[in-house]
Amino acid sequence: MKNKPKPDDRRDNVEKIQRNINYTIQNMELAEEMMDRTDNKKTKKELEAKNERRRDALNGMREEIRDEAIDRENGYK
């Protein structure tokens, strides 16, 4: 008996991406707070680098959410 892959269910992708965006923003804010509280230059540099990567990821997620929203409106054709 062959295993068949599950059909692609994209109905909740917009919500999942939005949740990831929210978590990423929350993590960025927490990192900013940590940077304000520490005097350790290495820690600050690492947190700044993480937030830069998070900004890049946010741009990608925002593009993806736009694409998914358009596809949802068009019925995922």
N, C-alpha and C positions, 0 to 999 in steps of 0.2 A: 504494500500500500504506500503510495507516494504522499508525502506531505505537501500540501499546497500552501503558498504564502497567504497571509491574511490580506484581504483587500485594503487598499490605502484609504483610511478614513481621516480626512482632513478637516472635518466639520468644526473641530475645536482648536485648530492650529492658531488662530488669531488670539484666542484667550491664553493659550499656553505661551505664546511668544510675548504677549503683554505681561504675563506673570513674570517671565524671565527678565523683561525690561525693568519691571518694578524692583525685583530682587537686586539687579545689577546697580540700579540707582541707589538703593538702600545701602549696599556694600560700599559704594563710592562715598556716600555721606559718612559712614562709619570710619572709613579710612581717613577722610578729611579730619574728623574729630581726633583720631589717633595721632595724626600729624601735628595737630595743634597742641597736643598734650605731651609730646615727647621732644627731648632735646637731642636724641640720637640721630645723627645725620644719615647713617646707613639705613636705619629704619624709615626715615622720611623719604629717602631716595627710592627705596624699594616700594613704598606705598604710592609714591608719585608714578612710578613705572606701572604698577598694577592699575592705577586709575587711568592711565593713558591707554592701556590695553582694553580696559573696560569701555572707554569712550569709543574706541574703534569697534568693539563688539556691539555697542549700542547702535552705531550707525548701520551696521549690517542687519541687526534685528529689526530696526525701523524700516529698512528697505524690504526685508522679508515680510513684515506684517502688512505693508502696503500691497505687496504682490499677492499675499494670501487673501486680503480683503477684496481685492479686485477679482481674483479667481472665485471667491465665494459668491460675489454679486453675479458673476457670469455662470454660476452653476457648476463650477469645476470642470469646464469642458476641455 
